[in-house]
Amino acid sequence: MKRRDLIRHIGNLGCEMLREGGNHTVYVNRAEKKVTTIPRHREIDENLSRKICKDLGVERP
């Protein structure tokens, strides 16, 4: 899955960027009070994208 598609998906579900790290971007779901990191790679593995969505408490893409 493309990184930009994952970010668009979680953004549409209410998640927002909290801060930029060295190699990762930190996203937060304020409604669920959950935080996770997304690596800065063009492609993100399907298993990792499912885990990111699970960590944020949103539905899978």
C-alpha positions in Angstrom: 0.0 0.0 0.0 1.2 3.5 -0.8 2.0 5.6 2.3 0.0 8.5 0.9 -3.1 6.3 0.5 -2.8 5.1 4.1 -2.4 8.7 5.4 -5.4 9.7 3.4 -7.4 6.8 4.7 -6.7 7.5 8.4 -7.1 11.2 7.9 -10.6 10.7 6.5 -11.4 8.7 9.7 -10.4 11.6 12.1 -6.7 10.9 12.7 -4.2 13.8 12.4 -0.5 14.2 12.3 1.0 15.0 15.8 4.7 15.5 14.9 7.5 14.6 12.5 10.3 12.4 13.8 13.6 11.5 12.2 12.4 8.5 10.2 8.7 8.3 11.2 5.6 10.5 11.4 3.5 10.3 14.5 -0.3 10.2 14.1 -3.0 10.5 16.8 -6.6 9.6 17.0 -7.8 12.1 19.6 -11.3 10.6 19.9 -9.9 7.2 20.8 -6.8 8.6 22.6 -4.4 6.4 20.6 -1.1 7.2 19.0 1.1 5.3 16.4 4.0 6.0 14.1 4.1 5.6 10.3 7.5 5.0 8.7 8.6 7.3 5.8 8.7 4.7 3.0 6.9 5.0 -0.3 5.4 1.5 0.2 4.1 0.2 3.5 3.5 -3.6 3.9 -0.2 -4.7 4.2 0.4 -6.2 7.6 2.0 -3.0 8.9 -0.9 -0.9 7.5 -3.4 -3.2 9.3 -1.4 -2.8 12.5 -1.3 1.0 12.2 -5.1 1.1 11.7 -5.5 -1.2 14.7 -3.3 0.9 16.9 -5.3 4.0 16.0 -8.6 2.2 16.5 -9.9 2.8 12.9 -11.2 0.3 10.3 -8.7 -1.3 7.9 -8.3 0.0 4.4 
